[in-house]
């Protein structure tokens, strides 16, 4: 299992590695930031898995145009369905649209033994299960 990013907080299993294909659907998950829960996602691009908060750098709205659909039609860029901002999938840098030069908030994602994990690092923590306070 991947090592923890935050002492005592285990890496979070996201999906089997084969569930993510280059330029294909992403997997959504939730992270905690202070007292809020925020959407996040992982996608595969150029053979590597990358993860980000699911918030456009222009206005913090979710990117996917349908659940798990983050890439534009060529599979080369992530796109915000609301603002049309285009992001490099490997760096999160906005290369077109209203927030050019800004970046998505990157998360630590690791792929090991045929599995994809999110490794929590401050300020992002595993989200609290529904119903827990």
Secondary structure, DSSP 8 states (H G I E B T S, - for coil): ----SSTT---EEEEEGGG--BTS--EEEEEEETTEEEEEEEEEETTEEEEEES--SSSS----SBTTB-B-TTSSEEE-TTT--EEETTT-BEEESTTTT-B--EE-EEEETTEEEE---TTEEE---TT--
